[in-house]
Amino acid sequence: MRGVTKRFGGVVAVEGVDLVVGPGEVVGLIGPNDAGKSTLLKIAARIERPTQGSVVIDGRRTDRMMPASVARLGVHYGFQRTRLLPELSVQDHVAMALADRRVVPSFLSFGWIHRTRSADVDRALTDFEITHVRTQAAADLSFGQRQLLCLAMASVRDVHLLMLDEPLAGLSGESIALVRRSLDLLVSTGVSVIVVEHRLKSLAAICGRFVVMDRGRLIADGLPDEVMGRSDVLDAYFGGGTRR
């Protein structure tokens, strides 16, 4: 990203952000509420178009593309609130993510699952430890299970940039460890990951780098311990004087 700014009328949500994320890198995007973090991810996914600035992914400028074209480049954005089809089963969600785009007519007639490889579905369910709920409808899953299902769906696609908005919300320590192992597996294949999360201790175990936003601007970028020791970062989170 270069000079990315986003205005909603008279409100500046993101202002002049420069950000580079390398292949196989996991970056924690942190900051107080309303800092502009989710808006920045939506700009990267082209769900929102920047008012100013440019976004380049794998050498291609994407801020002028249609959202579907950006998704085909391997950009996946996991929304803060999981968006699933409530009556569709867990295994069918993963099969849908695996299905080739040419299988749309079969999908509409619910025959598409037979066109995908069941072994790949089984592997994803096993990797994310949701095999035991494979036939359950998404509406019947716990919040944590929905998060794991979304990650399983992302893992079976040809993803190059994975952006997650509070993926650890509602997860236990064991599930957080599972998410970490799953992200390690994706990163080992060269996938770049940006994670927005408020559980900073858990995030530090996943990310090697923290990028901090406050009031739409990027104010810090570095190792988690170094970033969280900075006075301007503490002031952004807790207000002036609270460090004492």
C-alpha positions in Angstrom: 0.0 0.0 0.0 1.2 3.5 -0.8 -0.4 6.6 0.6 -3.8 4.9 1.1 -6.5 7.2 2.3 -10.2 6.5 2.8 -12.8 9.2 3.5 -16.5 8.6 4.2 -17.9 12.0 3.6 -16.2 14.3 6.1 -14.8 11.4 8.2 -11.3 10.2 7.5 -11.1 6.5 8.3 -7.6 5.8 6.9 -5.0 8.5 6.2 -1.8 8.2 4.2 -1.0 4.6 5.1 2.2 2.9 3.6 2.4 -0.8 4.3 4.4 -3.6 2.8 3.8 -7.3 3.6 6.1 -9.9 2.2 5.5 -13.5 1.1 5.1 -15.9 4.0 4.9 -13.1 6.5 2.4 -12.9 9.3 1.6 -9.3 10.4 -0.6 -8.4 13.4 -2.6 -5.2 12.6 -3.5 -3.7 16.0 -4.9 -0.5 17.5 -7.8 0.8 19.6 -11.4 0.7 18.4 -12.2 2.8 15.3 -8.5 3.1 14.4 -9.3 2.1 10.8 -8.0 -1.5 10.8 -11.0 -3.2 9.3 -11.3 -0.5 6.7 -7.7 -1.0 5.7 -8.3 -4.8 5.2 -11.4 -4.0 3.1 -9.4 -1.7 0.9 -6.8 -4.5 0.4 -9.6 -6.8 -0.6 -11.2 -4.1 -2.8 -14.4 -4.3 -0.8 -13.8 -0.6 -0.3 -12.0 1.6 -2.9 -9.4 4.0 -1.5 -10.1 7.7 -1.9 -6.4 8.2 -2.6 -3.3 6.0 -2.9 -2.6 2.6 -4.5 -2.6 -1.1 -3.6 -0.3 -3.5 -5.4 -0.6 -7.3 -4.8 1.9 -9.6 -6.5 2.9 -6.9 -8.9 -0.6 -6.0 -10.0 -2.4 -2.8 -9.0 -5.7 -3.9 -7.5 -7.3 -0.8 -6.1 -8.8 -0.2 -9.6 -10.1 -3.8 -10.0 -13.5 -5.2 -9.3 -13.7 -7.2 -6.0 -14.2 -10.5 -7.8 -11.1 -10.0 -9.9 -9.1 -9.3 -6.7 -10.5 -12.5 -5.1 -9.4 -14.5 -8.1 -5.8 -13.3 -7.5 -5.9 -15.3 -4.3 -6.9 -12.5 -1.8 -9.2 -13.8 0.9 -10.8 -11.6 3.6 -12.3 -13.2 6.7 -15.0 -10.9 8.0 -15.2 -10.0 11.7 -18.5 -11.7 11.8 -18.4 -15.1 10.0 -20.6 -15.2 6.9 -21.8 -18.7 6.3 -24.9 -20.3 4.7 -26.9 -21.3 7.8 -28.6 -24.4 6.4 -25.5 -25.7 4.6 -23.4 -28.4 6.4 -19.8 -28.0 7.4 -18.5 -30.5 4.8 -20.6 -28.8 2.1 -19.1 -25.4 2.9 -15.6 -26.8 2.4 -16.6 -28.6 -0.8 -18.0 -25.3 -2.1 -14.7 -23.6 -1.4 -13.0 -26.4 -3.3 -15.3 -26.3 -6.3 -14.0 -24.8 -9.5 -15.7 -21.7 -10.7 -16.9 -23.6 -13.8 -19.1 -25.7 -11.6 -21.6 -22.8 -10.8 -24.5 -24.5 -12.6 -24.0 -27.7 -10.6 -23.8 -25.6 -7.4 -27.2 -24.2 -8.2 -28.7 -27.7 -8.4 -26.8 -28.9 -5.4 -24.9 -31.4 -7.5 -21.6 -29.7 -7.2 -20.3 -31.6 -4.2 -19.9 -34.7 -6.4 -17.6 -32.7 -8.7 -15.1 -32.1 -5.9 -12.5 -34.3 -4.3 -13.9 -35.8 -1.0 -10.3 -36.6 0.2 -9.5 -32.9 0.1 -12.6 -32.1 2.1 -11.7 -34.8 4.7 -8.2 -33.4 5.0 -9.3 -29.9 5.7 -11.9 -31.0 8.3 -9.2 -33.1 10.0 -6.5 -30.3 9.9 -8.9 -27.9 11.6 -10.4 -30.6 13.9 -14.0 -30.1 12.9 -14.6 -33.7 11.5 -17.0 -34.4 14.4 -19.4 -31.7 13.2 -19.0 -32.3 9.4 -22.7 -33.0 8.9 -24.0 -30.2 11.1 -25.5 -27.1 9.7 -23.5 -23.9 10.0 -26.3 -22.4 12.1 -25.8 -25.1 14.8 -22.0 -24.4 15.2 -20.5 -22.6 18.1 -18.8 -19.3 17.4 -15.3 -20.9 17.6 -16.3 -23.7 15.3 -17.5 -21.2 12.8 -14.2 -19.5 12.9 -12.4 -22.8 12.3 -14.7 -23.6 9.4 -13.9 -20.2 7.8 -10.2 -21.0 8.1 -10.7 -24.4 6.7 -12.5 -22.9 3.7 -9.6 -20.4 3.2 -7.0 -23.2 3.4 -8.4 -25.2 0.5 -8.4 -22.3 -1.9 -5.4 -21.0 -3.8 -4.8 -18.1 -1.3 -1.8 -15.7 -1.6 -3.0 -13.1 0.8 -5.2 -14.1 3.8 -6.7 -11.3 6.0 -8.4 -12.2 9.2 -10.5 -9.9 11.3 -10.5 -11.0 15.0 -10.2 -14.8 14.2 -9.4 -15.7 17.9 -12.7 -14.2 19.2 -14.6 -16.9 21.1 -11.8 -19.5 20.9 -10.3 -21.4 23.8 -6.5 -21.8 24.4 -6.6 -25.2 22.6 -8.4 -23.7 19.6 -6.0 -20.8 19.5 -3.1 -23.2 19.3 -4.9 -25.0 16.4 -5.3 -21.7 14.6 -1.6 -21.0 15.1 -0.6 -24.4 13.7 -2.9 -23.9 10.7 -1.5 -20.5 9.9 2.0 -21.9 10.2 1.1 -24.5 7.6 -0.3 -21.8 5.2 2.7 -19.5 5.7 5.1 -22.4 4.9 3.6 -22.4 1.4 4.3 -18.6 1.0 0.9 -17.3 2.0 1.0 -13.7 3.4 -1.3 -13.2 6.4 -2.6 -10.0 8.1 -4.5 -10.5 11.4 -6.6 -7.9 13.2 -6.9 -9.0 16.8 -7.4 -7.5 20.3 -6.0 -10.5 22.2 -2.5 -9.2 22.0 -0.7 -11.9 24.0 -2.2 -14.6 21.8 -1.5 -12.6 18.7 2.1 -12.1 19.6 2.5 -15.9 19.6 1.2 -16.0 16.0 2.8 -12.9 14.5 6.4 -11.8 14.2 5.5 -8.2 13.5 3.0 -5.7 14.9 1.7 -2.8 12.9 -0.2 -0.2 14.9 -3.0 2.1 13.7 -4.5 5.0 15.6 -7.1 7.4 14.2 -6.6 6.2 10.7 -2.8 6.5 10.7 0.0 4.0 11.0 2.0 5.0 14.2 4.3 2.0 14.8 5.7 -1.0 13.0 8.1 -3.6 14.5 8.6 -6.6 16.8 5.6 -7.1 19.2 7.6 -6.5 22.4 9.2 -3.4 21.0 6.0 -2.0 19.6 4.0 -2.6 22.8 6.7 -0.8 24.9 6.4 2.5 23.0 4.8 5.4 24.8 2.7 6.5 21.8 1.2 3.0 21.4 0.3 2.8 25.1 -1.2 6.3 24.9 -3.3 5.2 21.9 -4.6 2.2 23.8 -5.0 3.6 27.3 -4.8 7.4 27.1 -2.0 9.7 28.3 -0.7 9.1 31.8 -2.1 5.6 32.1 1.3 4.1 31.7 2.1 4.8 35.3 
